[in-house]
């Protein structure tokens, strides 16, 4: 099931994921700390400075914007 299906089926406008397992499941990027914030069709991955460069390289085709 995709994040779009989850939000639509549950009538949600936003979702926040903070567990490493859920962030990895949705972005294919592993980190020990971070947050994935989903607003309608847009996704934002917030990570600290240790991960920002690698995250930008790893998930550039996942429609996720990486923020530090």
C-alpha positions, 0 to 999 in steps of 0.5 A, a space after each residue: 500500500 502506498 502513502 497516497 492510498 493510506 491518506 486517501 483511505 483514511 481521509 487524512 490530510 497529513 501524516 508524520 512518521 518518526 520510526 526508522 522502520 516506517 521512514 525506510 519503508 516509505 523512502 528506502 533511506 535508513 537513518 537513526 534520526 529523522 521525520 517524514 512529514 506527508 501533506 497531501 501529495 508532497 513528502 518532506 524528509 527531515 534529517 540532521 546534518 549527518 544524513 542530508 547529503 546521502 539522503 538527497 542522493 538516495 531518494 531523488 526519485 521518490 518525490 520526497 523533498 529532503 530538509 536539514 
